[in-house]
Structures are given as structure tokens and as C-alpha cells.
Amino acid sequence: SAADSIREINPLVNVVIHNTALDRDNVKEIFSQYDLIVDGTDNFATRYMVNDAAVLLGKPYVWGSIYRFDGQASVFWEEHGPCYRCLYPEPPPPGMVPSCAEGGVLGVLCASIGSIQVNEAIKLITGIGEPLVGRLMVYDALEMEYRKIKVRKDPNCALCGENPTVTDLLEDYEDFCGAVSEEAQEATLNATITARELKDWQDAGKDVFLVDVREPAEYEIVSIPGA
């Protein structure tokens, strides 16, 4: 197990195992025992729950996310900067963003982003360096490029803004991430077409303007003519 591996590497580490699934009924009790939270989960419901609990408890939240060949990392700490909801006020519509299992991921990317998260945790614990509070680090494994984007605290954030509407954990985070707001519904209305529909449009001479938003390396592998 992970606990046995950690003890084998360093027997001085105190590993505490929680034999339970993290949910709204136990998350604050568990988090209250620790100084910071490092999140390696793979679904939006848990991320929002972890962020909300961290903000309500005043804990720094070391976040990381990976997808295919890209990774992101940041430190959300409401006392010193934005929270996860400042960056992502609402979850994406259901099915729009696949999980790592569905979309695939470069295996070593897990270690790359995980190492960055560990580094941020060490910096927070020891007080050295400048943590990624208010900064989003974006990693492109194909181009081997790191970029940092400044992220500001959102005064209208539902959780940490000037007039918060989220003052406790939600009753059901799965339901929250499965719901689509009216704004999101309007934005995604007729926003997708199938490959067959696109071909029919092109065959019919319909004026179509294609923009390929993928990475250059992916474009070189295969692309739609004219994009």
C-alpha cells in the first residue's frame, strides 16, 4: 500500500490512515487535524468539496490537475489569495471534461505535477520561498514549457467574496457538479456538432470557419483540412 511504501522509504514519517471515503460529513473533521491540504483527486465534485472545506477551516489548499499532456498546479489560500472557486466559479457541464481514465494521461505527468505539489507543501510548512498563491502554473509536457499566470481573488466569489452565498458545505456536491446553470446552458446551446454534420456542411458549401485550439504537436499528428 501507499502507507507501507512511505514507511519503507522513511520510517520517521507519521502516516495516518483514514479508512473511509471523504464526504461532506467527515471532511471538516479530518481536515481540521492537519495544517494544509494536498489534493490529488480526479473529479470536480471532490475538488469543490475540498476547496470549500479548506476555505471554511482557513487551511491552505495545494491543488494539482492533469489531462493528457498538460498539467496545472496552484495554492489556494483564502487568507492570502484566491480560492478554487475564484478560478472556476462553476463546474463544466457534465461530460464536457473527461476524467484521466476516459481522456488518457501521460504517465510521468502524474509524478511531475505531484512533485510540484509536494514542493509547494514543503515551502508552506517551512516558510521558505514564494508559494504559488495567486499564481497558476501551467505545464506543457510536449513542449517542455512552464508558464505562470496571475490569478486574483474574485470579489464576487460565492465562497470567499465580499458577499458570500456559500457559507457551509453543500448538501450534495455530485448534484452541484451535475447541474448546469442557465448561463452555461445558453452558452453551450448548439455549441457542438458531430464530425458527420461538419462534413455535410462542407459538402453543401456552407461557410465554415474552423479554429484548431489544440497544441501544435497534436495538430501535426492529424488535423482537419482548412483548420
C-alpha positions as CSV (number, residue, x, y, z in Angstrom):
1,S,0.0,0.0,0.0
2,A,1.0,3.7,-0.2
3,A,1.4,3.8,3.6
4,D,3.8,0.9,3.6
5,S,5.8,2.4,0.8
6,I,6.1,5.7,2.6
7,R,7.2,3.9,5.8
8,E,9.7,1.9,3.9
9,I,11.3,5.0,2.4
10,N,11.3,6.9,5.6
11,P,10.2,5.2,8.9
12,L,10.2,8.6,10.7
13,V,7.1,9.7,8.8
14,N,3.9,9.5,10.8
15,V,1.4,8.0,8.4
16,V,-2.2,8.3,9.5
17,I,-4.7,6.2,7.5
18,H,-8.4,7.2,7.3
19,N,-10.3,4.1,6.2
20,T,-13.3,6.0,4.9
21,A,-14.4,7.8,1.8
22,L,-14.1,11.6,2.1
23,D,-17.6,13.2,2.1
24,R,-19.3,16.3,3.4
25,D,-20.0,14.7,6.8
26,N,-16.4,13.9,7.6
27,V,-14.2,16.3,5.5
28,K,-14.1,19.2,8.0
29,E,-13.4,16.8,10.9
30,I,-10.5,15.1,9.0
31,F,-9.0,18.4,7.6
32,S,-9.1,20.1,11.0
33,Q,-6.3,17.7,12.1
34,Y,-3.8,19.0,9.6
35,D,-2.0,22.2,8.7
36,L,-2.6,22.0,4.9
37,I,-4.4,20.0,2.3
38,V,-2.8,18.4,-0.8
39,D,-5.3,17.3,-3.4
40,G,-4.7,14.7,-6.0
41,T,-8.3,13.8,-6.8
42,D,-9.7,13.3,-10.3
43,N,-13.2,14.6,-10.2
44,F,-14.8,18.1,-9.8
45,A,-17.2,17.2,-7.0
46,T,-14.4,16.3,-4.7
47,R,-12.3,19.3,-5.7
48,Y,-15.1,21.7,-4.9
49,M,-15.8,20.0,-1.6
50,V,-12.1,20.0,-0.7
51,N,-11.8,23.7,-1.6
52,D,-14.9,24.7,0.3
53,A,-13.8,22.8,3.4
54,A,-10.3,24.3,3.2
55,V,-11.7,27.9,3.0
56,L,-14.1,27.3,5.8
57,L,-11.3,26.0,8.0
58,G,-8.7,28.5,6.9
59,K,-6.4,25.9,5.5
60,P,-4.1,26.3,2.5
61,Y,-5.1,24.0,-0.4
62,V,-2.4,22.7,-2.6
63,W,-4.1,21.8,-5.9
64,G,-2.9,19.9,-9.0
65,S,-4.7,18.8,-12.1
66,I,-3.6,16.8,-15.2
67,Y,-5.1,16.0,-18.6
68,R,-3.3,14.1,-21.4
69,F,-0.1,16.1,-21.9
70,D,-0.8,19.1,-19.7
71,G,-0.8,19.9,-16.0
72,Q,-1.7,22.7,-13.7
73,A,-0.9,23.5,-10.1
74,S,-1.6,26.3,-7.6
75,V,-2.0,27.0,-3.9
76,F,-5.4,28.3,-2.9
77,W,-5.4,30.1,0.5
78,E,-8.3,32.4,1.1
79,E,-6.4,34.4,3.8
80,H,-3.7,35.4,1.3
81,G,-5.2,35.0,-2.2
82,P,-7.9,33.4,-4.3
83,C,-9.7,30.1,-3.8
84,Y,-10.5,27.4,-6.3
85,R,-14.0,28.9,-6.9
86,C,-12.3,32.3,-7.8
87,L,-10.7,30.5,-10.7
88,Y,-13.5,28.1,-11.5
89,P,-16.8,29.6,-10.2
90,E,-18.9,26.8,-11.8
91,P,-18.0,23.2,-12.8
92,P,-18.1,22.5,-16.5
93,P,-21.2,20.9,-17.9
94,P,-21.4,17.1,-17.3
95,G,-19.5,15.1,-19.8
96,M,-17.6,18.1,-21.3
97,V,-14.3,17.3,-19.5
98,P,-13.4,13.6,-19.3
99,S,-11.6,12.0,-16.4
100,C,-8.0,10.8,-16.7
101,A,-9.3,7.3,-17.2
102,E,-11.5,8.5,-20.1
103,G,-9.3,11.0,-21.7
104,G,-5.9,9.4,-21.1
105,V,-2.8,11.0,-19.5
106,L,0.9,10.8,-19.9
107,G,2.0,8.6,-17.0
108,V,5.0,10.6,-15.9
109,L,2.9,13.8,-15.8
110,C,1.4,12.5,-12.5
111,A,4.9,12.5,-11.0
112,S,5.7,15.9,-12.5
113,I,2.7,17.7,-11.1
114,G,2.8,15.6,-7.9
115,S,6.4,16.7,-7.3
116,I,5.4,20.4,-7.7
117,Q,2.6,19.9,-5.2
118,V,5.0,18.3,-2.7
119,N,7.4,21.2,-3.3
120,E,4.7,23.7,-2.6
121,A,3.7,21.8,0.6
122,I,7.3,21.9,1.9
123,K,7.5,25.6,1.2
124,L,4.3,26.3,3.1
125,I,5.4,24.1,6.1
126,T,8.9,25.5,6.3
127,G,8.1,29.1,5.3
128,I,10.7,29.2,2.6
129,G,10.4,30.6,-0.9
130,E,7.3,32.0,-2.5
131,P,4.3,29.6,-2.7
132,L,2.0,29.6,-5.8
133,V,-0.6,31.7,-4.0
134,G,-2.3,33.9,-6.6
135,R,-0.5,32.1,-9.4
136,L,-1.5,29.3,-11.7
137,M,1.4,27.2,-13.0
138,V,0.7,25.6,-16.4
139,Y,2.9,22.8,-17.6
140,D,3.1,21.6,-21.2
141,A,4.9,18.2,-21.3
142,L,5.1,18.0,-25.1
143,E,6.9,21.4,-25.4
144,M,8.5,21.1,-22.0
145,E,7.3,24.6,-21.1
146,Y,6.2,26.1,-17.8
147,R,4.1,29.2,-17.6
148,K,2.7,31.1,-14.6
149,I,-0.5,33.1,-14.8
150,K,-1.5,35.6,-12.1
151,V,-4.9,34.8,-10.6
152,R,-6.7,37.4,-8.5
153,K,-9.2,37.0,-5.7
154,D,-12.7,37.4,-7.1
155,P,-14.7,39.9,-5.1
156,N,-17.9,38.2,-6.3
157,C,-16.8,34.7,-5.4
158,A,-19.6,32.7,-3.9
159,L,-17.4,31.3,-1.2
160,C,-14.7,33.9,-0.3
161,G,-16.0,37.1,-1.9
162,E,-17.3,40.2,-0.3
163,N,-20.9,38.8,-0.1
164,P,-20.5,35.0,0.0
165,T,-23.6,32.9,-0.7
166,V,-21.8,29.6,0.2
167,T,-21.3,29.7,4.0
168,D,-21.2,26.0,4.6
169,L,-20.6,22.8,2.8
170,L,-23.1,22.0,0.1
171,E,-25.5,19.1,0.7
172,D,-24.6,17.3,-2.5
173,Y,-21.5,18.1,-4.5
174,E,-22.3,15.4,-7.1
175,D,-25.6,17.2,-7.7
176,F,-23.8,20.6,-7.8
177,C,-21.4,19.4,-10.5
178,G,-24.2,17.7,-12.4
179,A,-26.3,20.8,-12.6
180,V,-25.9,23.3,-15.4
181,S,-26.7,27.0,-14.8
182,E,-29.0,28.9,-17.2
183,E,-25.9,30.9,-18.3
184,A,-24.0,27.7,-19.1
185,Q,-27.0,26.2,-20.9
186,E,-27.3,29.3,-23.1
187,A,-23.5,29.3,-23.8
188,T,-23.5,25.7,-24.8
189,L,-26.7,25.7,-26.8
190,N,-25.9,24.4,-30.3
191,A,-22.2,24.6,-29.4
192,T,-21.3,21.2,-30.6
193,I,-21.7,19.3,-33.8
194,T,-20.7,15.8,-35.0
195,A,-18.0,15.1,-37.5
196,R,-20.7,13.9,-39.9
197,E,-22.6,17.2,-39.5
198,L,-19.4,19.2,-40.2
199,K,-18.7,17.1,-43.4
200,D,-22.3,17.7,-44.6
201,W,-21.9,21.4,-44.1
202,Q,-18.6,21.4,-46.0
203,D,-20.1,19.3,-48.8
204,A,-23.0,21.6,-49.0
205,G,-20.7,24.6,-49.4
206,K,-21.7,26.2,-46.1
207,D,-19.4,28.9,-44.9
208,V,-17.4,27.3,-42.1
209,F,-14.5,28.8,-40.2
210,L,-12.5,26.2,-38.3
211,V,-10.2,27.1,-35.4
212,D,-8.0,24.3,-34.1
213,V,-7.3,25.0,-30.4
214,R,-5.0,22.0,-29.7
215,E,-1.3,22.1,-29.1
216,P,1.0,22.4,-32.2
217,A,2.3,18.8,-31.7
218,E,-1.2,17.5,-31.8
219,Y,-2.1,19.5,-34.9
220,E,0.9,18.0,-36.7
221,I,-0.3,14.4,-35.9
222,V,-3.7,15.0,-37.6
223,S,-5.9,17.9,-38.5
224,I,-9.0,18.9,-40.4
225,P,-8.1,20.5,-43.8
226,G,-8.6,24.2,-43.7
227,A,-8.4,24.5,-39.9
